[in-house]
Amino acid sequence: MAAVMALSATLTGPLMLPGTQAHAAEISVTVRERLSNYGGWRTSSRFGDVWVPSVHTQWRPYTEGRWVWTDNGWYWQSTEPFGDVVYHYGRWAYDPDFGWVWIAGDQWAPAWVVWRQGGNDVGWAPAPPDVGAAFDDAWWCFVPVAAIGAVDLVRVVRPVQENVVIVRNTTFINQTVVVNNAPRVRLGNQVVAINAGPRLQQLPKPVMESIKAAKLVPPLKGVFASARLDAS
């Protein structure tokens, strides 16, 4: 985390949003060099310039950390050293050549994910940059509703082999509750709000009590930096 905070303080300029074809944006030399400590930069035939993290084969974005409830919606608090950068700016996509890749962007969000819920399960997946992009069941992370407040969610994420069944028994959460002017993404025949997660008030009381809540102070618009959480 210290490395990421140092990164935020030393950036030389804002990132640019990906274009309409979802090609990677130009980013500062400082960002490239710092993220190179945790992965490598590659050229994707589909997305252009992308960052590929150095992680294990079964790794998925938005798994190592926890969800925090804020007045701006569900915030992903990563335990990974690159988390403040790649989970709040830009988008993740799955590339057949490289696996999970990060495409730079300059718009900040508490998280760039879409959500599903149904029965005893709630899940999320990276919101893809492409309009109408194919969306694989394996990209979802599901946990029991009772575990959404877990400190280390990666320990309770259901095996990816169960996703096919769980996806069939859940539906998109598509109502924007807190986030103003939340962007949307087309997934198949549906247009889904990004980061429209489960309503806190609809969760069982014991689950609500297990969830960390915080006042969120987002970075200024156009400034590439970390948000601040005030748990008091």
Contacts in CASP RR format, 6 or more apart in sequence:
PFRMAT RR
TARGET T0000
AUTHOR 0000-0000-0000
METHOD contacts of the structure
MODEL  1
MAAVMALSATLTGPLMLPGTQAHAAEISVTVRERLSNYGGWRTSSRFGDV
WVPSVHTQWRPYTEGRWVWTDNGWYWQSTEPFGDVVYHYGRWAYDPDFGW
VWIAGDQWAPAWVVWRQGGNDVGWAPAPPDVGAAFDDAWWCFVPVAAIGA
VDLVRVVRPVQENVVIVRNTTFINQTVVVNNAPRVRLGNQVVAINAGPRL
QQLPKPVMESIKAAKLVPPLKGVFASARLDAS
1 81 0 8 1.000
1 84 0 8 1.000
3 34 0 8 1.000
3 37 0 8 1.000
3 81 0 8 1.000
4 81 0 8 1.000
4 82 0 8 1.000
4 83 0 8 1.000
4 84 0 8 1.000
4 85 0 8 1.000
4 226 0 8 1.000
5 84 0 8 1.000
5 226 0 8 1.000
6 34 0 8 1.000
7 30 0 8 1.000
7 31 0 8 1.000
7 34 0 8 1.000
7 84 0 8 1.000
7 85 0 8 1.000
8 84 0 8 1.000
8 85 0 8 1.000
8 224 0 8 1.000
8 225 0 8 1.000
8 226 0 8 1.000
9 225 0 8 1.000
10 30 0 8 1.000
11 28 0 8 1.000
11 30 0 8 1.000
11 31 0 8 1.000
11 224 0 8 1.000
11 225 0 8 1.000
12 28 0 8 1.000
12 29 0 8 1.000
12 30 0 8 1.000
13 28 0 8 1.000
13 224 0 8 1.000
14 106 0 8 1.000
14 222 0 8 1.000
14 223 0 8 1.000
14 224 0 8 1.000
15 25 0 8 1.000
15 26 0 8 1.000
15 27 0 8 1.000
15 28 0 8 1.000
15 31 0 8 1.000
15 89 0 8 1.000
15 90 0 8 1.000
15 104 0 8 1.000
15 105 0 8 1.000
15 106 0 8 1.000
15 224 0 8 1.000
16 25 0 8 1.000
16 26 0 8 1.000
16 27 0 8 1.000
16 104 0 8 1.000
16 105 0 8 1.000
16 106 0 8 1.000
17 25 0 8 1.000
17 105 0 8 1.000
17 106 0 8 1.000
17 107 0 8 1.000
18 24 0 8 1.000
18 25 0 8 1.000
18 47 0 8 1.000
18 90 0 8 1.000
18 91 0 8 1.000
18 103 0 8 1.000
18 104 0 8 1.000
18 105 0 8 1.000
18 129 0 8 1.000
19 25 0 8 1.000
22 46 0 8 1.000
22 47 0 8 1.000
22 91 0 8 1.000
22 93 0 8 1.000
22 103 0 8 1.000
22 129 0 8 1.000
22 130 0 8 1.000
23 47 0 8 1.000
23 48 0 8 1.000
23 49 0 8 1.000
23 103 0 8 1.000
24 44 0 8 1.000
24 47 0 8 1.000
24 48 0 8 1.000
24 49 0 8 1.000
24 50 0 8 1.000
24 103 0 8 1.000
24 104 0 8 1.000
25 49 0 8 1.000
25 103 0 8 1.000
25 104 0 8 1.000
25 105 0 8 1.000
25 106 0 8 1.000
26 49 0 8 1.000
26 104 0 8 1.000
27 104 0 8 1.000
27 105 0 8 1.000
31 85 0 8 1.000
31 104 0 8 1.000
31 224 0 8 1.000
32 41 0 8 1.000
35 41 0 8 1.000
35 51 0 8 1.000
35 82 0 8 1.000
35 85 0 8 1.000
35 86 0 8 1.000
37 81 0 8 1.000
38 53 0 8 1.000
38 54 0 8 1.000
38 80 0 8 1.000
38 81 0 8 1.000
38 82 0 8 1.000
39 51 0 8 1.000
39 52 0 8 1.000
39 53 0 8 1.000
39 54 0 8 1.000
40 51 0 8 1.000
40 52 0 8 1.000
40 53 0 8 1.000
40 54 0 8 1.000
41 49 0 8 1.000
41 50 0 8 1.000
41 51 0 8 1.000
41 52 0 8 1.000
42 49 0 8 1.000
42 50 0 8 1.000
42 51 0 8 1.000
42 52 0 8 1.000
42 98 0 8 1.000
42 101 0 8 1.000
43 49 0 8 1.000
43 50 0 8 1.000
44 50 0 8 1.000
44 95 0 8 1.000
44 97 0 8 1.000
44 98 0 8 1.000
44 101 0 8 1.000
45 97 0 8 1.000
46 93 0 8 1.000
46 95 0 8 1.000
47 93 0 8 1.000
47 95 0 8 1.000
47 101 0 8 1.000
47 103 0 8 1.000
47 129 0 8 1.000
48 103 0 8 1.000
49 104 0 8 1.000
50 93 0 8 1.000
50 95 0 8 1.000
50 98 0 8 1.000
50 101 0 8 1.000
50 102 0 8 1.000
50 103 0 8 1.000
51 86 0 8 1.000
51 101 0 8 1.000
51 102 0 8 1.000
51 104 0 8 1.000
52 98 0 8 1.000
52 99 0 8 1.000
52 100 0 8 1.000
52 101 0 8 1.000
52 102 0 8 1.000
53 59 0 8 1.000
53 82 0 8 1.000
53 86 0 8 1.000
53 100 0 8 1.000
53 102 0 8 1.000
55 100 0 8 1.000
58 160 0 8 1.000
59 100 0 8 1.000
60 100 0 8 1.000
60 139 0 8 1.000
60 141 0 8 1.000
60 160 0 8 1.000
61 86 0 8 1.000
61 87 0 8 1.000
61 92 0 8 1.000
61 100 0 8 1.000
61 126 0 8 1.000
62 76 0 8 1.000
62 78 0 8 1.000
62 87 0 8 1.000
62 111 0 8 1.000
62 113 0 8 1.000
62 124 0 8 1.000
62 125 0 8 1.000
62 126 0 8 1.000
62 141 0 8 1.000
63 141 0 8 1.000
63 153 0 8 1.000
63 154 0 8 1.000
63 157 0 8 1.000
64 78 0 8 1.000
64 79 0 8 1.000
64 80 0 8 1.000
64 152 0 8 1.000
64 153 0 8 1.000
64 154 0 8 1.000
65 76 0 8 1.000
65 77 0 8 1.000
65 78 0 8 1.000
65 79 0 8 1.000
65 80 0 8 1.000
65 151 0 8 1.000
65 152 0 8 1.000
65 153 0 8 1.000
65 154 0 8 1.000
66 76 0 8 1.000
66 77 0 8 1.000
66 79 0 8 1.000
66 149 0 8 1.000
66 150 0 8 1.000
66 151 0 8 1.000
66 152 0 8 1.000
66 153 0 8 1.000
66 212 0 8 1.000
67 74 0 8 1.000
67 75 0 8 1.000
67 76 0 8 1.000
67 77 0 8 1.000
67 148 0 8 1.000
67 149 0 8 1.000
67 153 0 8 1.000
67 211 0 8 1.000
67 212 0 8 1.000
68 74 0 8 1.000
68 75 0 8 1.000
68 76 0 8 1.000
68 77 0 8 1.000
68 211 0 8 1.000
68 212 0 8 1.000
68 213 0 8 1.000
68 214 0 8 1.000
68 229 0 8 1.000
69 75 0 8 1.000
69 200 0 8 1.000
69 211 0 8 1.000
69 212 0 8 1.000
69 213 0 8 1.000
69 214 0 8 1.000
70 110 0 8 1.000
70 213 0 8 1.000
70 214 0 8 1.000
70 215 0 8 1.000
70 216 0 8 1.000
70 229 0 8 1.000
71 178 0 8 1.000
71 215 0 8 1.000
71 216 0 8 1.000
72 110 0 8 1.000
72 178 0 8 1.000
72 179 0 8 1.000
72 216 0 8 1.000
72 218 0 8 1.000
73 110 0 8 1.000
73 177 0 8 1.000
73 178 0 8 1.000
73 179 0 8 1.000
73 195 0 8 1.000
73 197 0 8 1.000
73 216 0 8 1.000
74 110 0 8 1.000
74 111 0 8 1.000
74 195 0 8 1.000
74 197 0 8 1.000
75 110 0 8 1.000
75 111 0 8 1.000
75 214 0 8 1.000
75 216 0 8 1.000
75 227 0 8 1.000
75 229 0 8 1.000
76 87 0 8 1.000
76 88 0 8 1.000
76 110 0 8 1.000
76 111 0 8 1.000
76 113 0 8 1.000
77 212 0 8 1.000
77 229 0 8 1.000
78 84 0 8 1.000
78 87 0 8 1.000
79 152 0 8 1.000
84 226 0 8 1.000
84 227 0 8 1.000
86 92 0 8 1.000
86 102 0 8 1.000
87 111 0 8 1.000
87 112 0 8 1.000
88 108 0 8 1.000
88 109 0 8 1.000
88 110 0 8 1.000
88 111 0 8 1.000
88 112 0 8 1.000
88 226 0 8 1.000
88 227 0 8 1.000
89 104 0 8 1.000
89 105 0 8 1.000
89 106 0 8 1.000
89 107 0 8 1.000
89 108 0 8 1.000
89 224 0 8 1.000
90 102 0 8 1.000
90 103 0 8 1.000
90 104 0 8 1.000
90 105 0 8 1.000
90 106 0 8 1.000
90 107 0 8 1.000
90 112 0 8 1.000
90 129 0 8 1.000
91 102 0 8 1.000
91 103 0 8 1.000
91 105 0 8 1.000
91 112 0 8 1.000
91 126 0 8 1.000
91 127 0 8 1.000
91 128 0 8 1.000
91 129 0 8 1.000
92 100 0 8 1.000
92 101 0 8 1.000
92 102 0 8 1.000
92 103 0 8 1.000
92 112 0 8 1.000
92 126 0 8 1.000
92 128 0 8 1.000
93 100 0 8 1.000
93 101 0 8 1.000
93 103 0 8 1.000
93 126 0 8 1.000
93 128 0 8 1.000
93 129 0 8 1.000
93 130 0 8 1.000
93 133 0 8 1.000
94 100 0 8 1.000
94 101 0 8 1.000
94 136 0 8 1.000
94 139 0 8 1.000
95 101 0 8 1.000
100 126 0 8 1.000
103 129 0 8 1.000
106 222 0 8 1.000
106 224 0 8 1.000
107 183 0 8 1.000
108 218 0 8 1.000
108 219 0 8 1.000
108 221 0 8 1.000
108 227 0 8 1.000
109 179 0 8 1.000
109 183 0 8 1.000
109 194 0 8 1.000
109 195 0 8 1.000
110 179 0 8 1.000
110 195 0 8 1.000
110 216 0 8 1.000
110 218 0 8 1.000
110 227 0 8 1.000
111 124 0 8 1.000
111 195 0 8 1.000
112 126 0 8 1.000
112 127 0 8 1.000
112 194 0 8 1.000
112 195 0 8 1.000
113 124 0 8 1.000
113 125 0 8 1.000
113 126 0 8 1.000
113 127 0 8 1.000
113 194 0 8 1.000
113 195 0 8 1.000
114 124 0 8 1.000
114 125 0 8 1.000
114 127 0 8 1.000
114 172 0 8 1.000
114 173 0 8 1.000
114 185 0 8 1.000
114 187 0 8 1.000
114 192 0 8 1.000
114 193 0 8 1.000
114 194 0 8 1.000
114 195 0 8 1.000
114 196 0 8 1.000
115 122 0 8 1.000
115 123 0 8 1.000
115 124 0 8 1.000
115 172 0 8 1.000
115 173 0 8 1.000
115 195 0 8 1.000
115 196 0 8 1.000
115 197 0 8 1.000
115 198 0 8 1.000
116 122 0 8 1.000
116 123 0 8 1.000
116 124 0 8 1.000
116 125 0 8 1.000
116 140 0 8 1.000
116 142 0 8 1.000
116 167 0 8 1.000
116 170 0 8 1.000
116 171 0 8 1.000
116 172 0 8 1.000
116 173 0 8 1.000
117 123 0 8 1.000
117 145 0 8 1.000
117 170 0 8 1.000
117 171 0 8 1.000
117 173 0 8 1.000
117 197 0 8 1.000
117 198 0 8 1.000
118 169 0 8 1.000
118 170 0 8 1.000
118 171 0 8 1.000
119 145 0 8 1.000
119 169 0 8 1.000
119 170 0 8 1.000
120 144 0 8 1.000
120 145 0 8 1.000
120 146 0 8 1.000
121 142 0 8 1.000
121 143 0 8 1.000
121 144 0 8 1.000
121 145 0 8 1.000
121 158 0 8 1.000
121 166 0 8 1.000
121 169 0 8 1.000
121 170 0 8 1.000
122 142 0 8 1.000
122 143 0 8 1.000
122 144 0 8 1.000
122 145 0 8 1.000
122 148 0 8 1.000
122 170 0 8 1.000
122 198 0 8 1.000
123 140 0 8 1.000
123 141 0 8 1.000
123 142 0 8 1.000
123 143 0 8 1.000
123 170 0 8 1.000
124 140 0 8 1.000
124 141 0 8 1.000
124 197 0 8 1.000
125 135 0 8 1.000
125 139 0 8 1.000
125 140 0 8 1.000
125 141 0 8 1.000
126 139 0 8 1.000
127 185 0 8 1.000
127 192 0 8 1.000
127 194 0 8 1.000
127 195 0 8 1.000
128 135 0 8 1.000
128 185 0 8 1.000
128 187 0 8 1.000
131 185 0 8 1.000
131 186 0 8 1.000
132 185 0 8 1.000
132 186 0 8 1.000
132 187 0 8 1.000
132 188 0 8 1.000
133 186 0 8 1.000
133 187 0 8 1.000
135 187 0 8 1.000
135 188 0 8 1.000
137 163 0 8 1.000
137 164 0 8 1.000
137 167 0 8 1.000
138 160 0 8 1.000
138 163 0 8 1.000
140 163 0 8 1.000
140 166 0 8 1.000
140 167 0 8 1.000
141 153 0 8 1.000
141 157 0 8 1.000
142 157 0 8 1.000
142 158 0 8 1.000
142 162 0 8 1.000
142 163 0 8 1.000
142 166 0 8 1.000
142 170 0 8 1.000
143 150 0 8 1.000
143 153 0 8 1.000
143 156 0 8 1.000
143 157 0 8 1.000
143 158 0 8 1.000
144 156 0 8 1.000
144 158 0 8 1.000
145 198 0 8 1.000
145 203 0 8 1.000
145 204 0 8 1.000
145 207 0 8 1.000
146 204 0 8 1.000
146 206 0 8 1.000
146 207 0 8 1.000
146 210 0 8 1.000
147 153 0 8 1.000
147 156 0 8 1.000
148 198 0 8 1.000
148 203 0 8 1.000
148 207 0 8 1.000
148 210 0 8 1.000
148 211 0 8 1.000
149 207 0 8 1.000
149 210 0 8 1.000
149 211 0 8 1.000
149 212 0 8 1.000
150 156 0 8 1.000
150 210 0 8 1.000
158 166 0 8 1.000
172 187 0 8 1.000
172 190 0 8 1.000
172 192 0 8 1.000
173 193 0 8 1.000
173 196 0 8 1.000
173 197 0 8 1.000
173 198 0 8 1.000
174 190 0 8 1.000
174 192 0 8 1.000
174 193 0 8 1.000
174 196 0 8 1.000
175 193 0 8 1.000
175 196 0 8 1.000
176 182 0 8 1.000
176 193 0 8 1.000
176 196 0 8 1.000
177 196 0 8 1.000
177 197 0 8 1.000
177 199 0 8 1.000
179 195 0 8 1.000
179 196 0 8 1.000
182 193 0 8 1.000
182 194 0 8 1.000
182 195 0 8 1.000
182 196 0 8 1.000
183 193 0 8 1.000
183 194 0 8 1.000
184 191 0 8 1.000
184 192 0 8 1.000
184 193 0 8 1.000
184 194 0 8 1.000
185 191 0 8 1.000
185 192 0 8 1.000
185 194 0 8 1.000
186 192 0 8 1.000
200 208 0 8 1.000
200 211 0 8 1.000
201 208 0 8 1.000
203 211 0 8 1.000
212 231 0 8 1.000
213 231 0 8 1.000
214 229 0 8 1.000
214 230 0 8 1.000
214 231 0 8 1.000
215 229 0 8 1.000
215 230 0 8 1.000
215 232 0 8 1.000
216 227 0 8 1.000
216 228 0 8 1.000
216 229 0 8 1.000
216 230 0 8 1.000
217 227 0 8 1.000
217 228 0 8 1.000
217 229 0 8 1.000
217 230 0 8 1.000
218 227 0 8 1.000
219 225 0 8 1.000
219 226 0 8 1.000
219 227 0 8 1.000
END
